[in-house]
Amino acid sequence: QVQLVESGGGLVQAGGSLRLSCAASGSIFSINAMGWYRQAPGKQRELVATITSGGITNYADSVKGRFTISRDNAKNTVYLQMNSLIPEDTAVYYCNARVRRSLSPREYDYWGQGTQVTVSS
């Protein structure tokens, strides 16, 4: 099995910054894409940002220019630097990893437990 452990959430004032981390461990042969998603109360989970093993990134329009995703492949860890936070960023943030567990090309999706980010106005 594979576990994703997130850290770094919390309460911050509008305009502030937070950095989320997510470390993957367990039966990992390789990790293709890693990413962050978020879910606000009463809303569906939405993509925030993703990054491939080669460093290609993709961002939701709402966070472009404010958030930066990065990863350390040696540590199987993905980060999300969030700057210029606004109250609309308040949500539970979930880490995702697409994992190969062996030489088989089959990939599995894993999710972290979620970390709360609250931005006060």
C-alpha positions as a Markdown table, in Angstrom:
| # | Residue | x | y | z |
|---|---|---|---|---|
| 1 | Gln | 0.0 | 0.0 | 0.0 |
| 2 | Val | 0.9 | 3.6 | -0.4 |
| 3 | Gln | 0.4 | 6.4 | 2.2 |
| 4 | Leu | 0.3 | 10.1 | 1.6 |
| 5 | Val | 0.9 | 12.4 | 4.6 |
| 6 | Glu | 0.2 | 16.1 | 4.3 |
| 7 | Ser | 1.3 | 18.9 | 6.5 |
| 8 | Gly | 1.4 | 22.7 | 6.5 |
| 9 | Gly | -2.2 | 23.8 | 6.7 |
| 10 | Gly | -3.5 | 26.4 | 9.1 |
| 11 | Leu | -5.1 | 29.7 | 9.6 |
| 12 | Val | -3.7 | 32.8 | 7.9 |
| 13 | Gln | -4.9 | 36.3 | 7.2 |
| 14 | Ala | -5.7 | 37.4 | 3.6 |
| 15 | Gly | -2.5 | 38.3 | 1.8 |
| 16 | Gly | -0.5 | 35.8 | 3.8 |
| 17 | Ser | 1.3 | 32.7 | 2.7 |
| 18 | Leu | 1.3 | 29.0 | 3.5 |
| 19 | Arg | 3.4 | 26.0 | 2.3 |
| 20 | Leu | 1.8 | 22.6 | 2.1 |
| 21 | Ser | 3.9 | 19.4 | 1.9 |
| 22 | Cys | 2.9 | 15.9 | 1.0 |
| 23 | Ala | 5.2 | 12.9 | 1.4 |
| 24 | Ala | 4.4 | 9.5 | -0.2 |
| 25 | Ser | 5.7 | 6.2 | 1.2 |
| 26 | Gly | 5.1 | 2.5 | 0.9 |
| 27 | Ser | 5.1 | 0.2 | -2.1 |
| 28 | Ile | 6.3 | 2.7 | -4.7 |
| 29 | Phe | 8.1 | 1.8 | -7.9 |
| 30 | Ser | 7.6 | 5.3 | -9.4 |
| 31 | Ile | 5.3 | 8.2 | -9.2 |
| 32 | Asn | 4.0 | 9.9 | -12.4 |
| 33 | Ala | 1.9 | 12.9 | -11.6 |
| 34 | Met | 1.4 | 14.4 | -8.2 |
| 35 | Gly | -1.0 | 17.2 | -7.4 |
| 36 | Trp | -3.2 | 19.2 | -5.0 |
| 37 | Tyr | -6.9 | 19.4 | -5.0 |
| 38 | Arg | -9.2 | 21.3 | -2.7 |
| 39 | Gln | -12.8 | 21.1 | -1.5 |
| 40 | Ala | -14.7 | 24.0 | 0.1 |
| 41 | Pro | -17.8 | 23.5 | 2.1 |
| 42 | Gly | -20.8 | 22.7 | -0.1 |
| 43 | Lys | -18.6 | 22.5 | -3.2 |
| 44 | Gln | -17.1 | 19.8 | -5.3 |
| 45 | Arg | -13.4 | 18.9 | -5.1 |
| 46 | Glu | -11.5 | 20.9 | -7.7 |
| 47 | Leu | -8.0 | 20.7 | -9.1 |
| 48 | Val | -5.5 | 23.3 | -7.8 |
| 49 | Ala | -2.2 | 22.2 | -9.4 |
| 50 | Thr | -0.4 | 19.2 | -10.8 |
| 51 | Ile | 3.2 | 18.3 | -11.6 |
| 52 | Thr | 4.6 | 15.4 | -13.6 |
| 53 | Ser | 7.8 | 13.6 | -12.7 |
| 54 | Gly | 9.5 | 15.7 | -15.4 |
| 55 | Gly | 8.4 | 18.9 | -13.8 |
| 56 | Ile | 5.6 | 19.9 | -16.2 |
| 57 | Thr | 3.0 | 21.9 | -14.2 |
| 58 | Asn | -0.6 | 22.7 | -14.6 |
| 59 | Tyr | -2.6 | 25.2 | -12.5 |
| 60 | Ala | -6.2 | 26.2 | -12.0 |
| 61 | Asp | -6.9 | 29.7 | -13.4 |
| 62 | Ser | -7.9 | 30.9 | -9.9 |
| 63 | Val | -4.5 | 30.2 | -8.5 |
| 64 | Lys | -2.1 | 31.1 | -11.4 |
| 65 | Gly | 0.5 | 33.6 | -10.4 |
| 66 | Arg | -0.2 | 33.0 | -6.6 |
| 67 | Phe | 0.5 | 29.3 | -6.1 |
| 68 | Thr | 3.6 | 27.3 | -7.0 |
| 69 | Ile | 3.8 | 23.5 | -7.1 |
| 70 | Ser | 7.1 | 21.7 | -6.9 |
| 71 | Arg | 8.3 | 18.2 | -6.1 |
| 72 | Asp | 11.4 | 16.4 | -4.8 |
| 73 | Asn | 11.4 | 13.1 | -6.7 |
| 74 | Ala | 14.1 | 11.6 | -4.4 |
| 75 | Lys | 11.9 | 12.2 | -1.4 |
| 76 | Asn | 8.6 | 11.4 | -3.2 |
| 77 | Thr | 7.3 | 14.7 | -1.9 |
| 78 | Val | 5.2 | 17.4 | -3.4 |
| 79 | Tyr | 4.9 | 21.0 | -2.2 |
| 80 | Leu | 2.4 | 23.8 | -2.7 |
| 81 | Gln | 3.6 | 27.3 | -2.0 |
| 82 | Met | 0.6 | 29.5 | -1.6 |
| 83 | Asn | 1.1 | 33.3 | -1.7 |
| 84 | Ser | -1.4 | 36.2 | -1.7 |
| 85 | Leu | -4.0 | 34.1 | -0.1 |
| 86 | Ile | -7.6 | 35.2 | -0.3 |
| 87 | Pro | -10.7 | 34.0 | 1.7 |
| 88 | Glu | -11.9 | 32.1 | -1.4 |
| 89 | Asp | -8.9 | 29.8 | -1.0 |
| 90 | Thr | -10.4 | 28.5 | 2.2 |
| 91 | Ala | -10.8 | 24.7 | 1.8 |
| 92 | Val | -9.6 | 21.3 | 2.7 |
| 93 | Tyr | -6.5 | 20.6 | 0.5 |
| 94 | Tyr | -5.9 | 17.1 | -0.6 |
| 95 | Cys | -2.7 | 15.6 | -2.0 |
| 96 | Asn | -2.9 | 13.1 | -4.9 |
| 97 | Ala | -0.3 | 10.8 | -6.4 |
| 98 | Arg | -0.5 | 8.5 | -9.4 |
| 99 | Val | 1.8 | 5.6 | -8.5 |
| 100 | Arg | 3.3 | 2.6 | -10.2 |
| 101 | Arg | 3.8 | -0.1 | -7.5 |
| 102 | Ser | 5.9 | -2.5 | -9.7 |
| 103 | Leu | 7.3 | -3.0 | -13.2 |
| 104 | Ser | 3.7 | -3.3 | -14.4 |
| 105 | Pro | 2.6 | -0.1 | -16.2 |
| 106 | Arg | -0.6 | -0.1 | -14.2 |
| 107 | Glu | -1.0 | 3.1 | -12.1 |
| 108 | Tyr | -3.0 | 3.6 | -8.9 |
| 109 | Asp | -4.4 | 6.9 | -7.6 |
| 110 | Tyr | -3.8 | 7.6 | -3.9 |
| 111 | Trp | -5.1 | 10.5 | -1.7 |
| 112 | Gly | -4.0 | 12.1 | 1.4 |
| 113 | Gln | -6.2 | 12.7 | 4.4 |
| 114 | Gly | -6.6 | 16.4 | 3.7 |
| 115 | Thr | -5.3 | 19.5 | 5.5 |
| 116 | Gln | -7.4 | 22.5 | 6.4 |
| 117 | Val | -6.5 | 25.9 | 5.0 |
| 118 | Thr | -8.5 | 28.9 | 6.4 |
| 119 | Val | -7.9 | 32.4 | 5.1 |
| 120 | Ser | -9.5 | 35.2 | 7.2 |
| 121 | Ser | -10.5 | 38.5 | 5.7 |
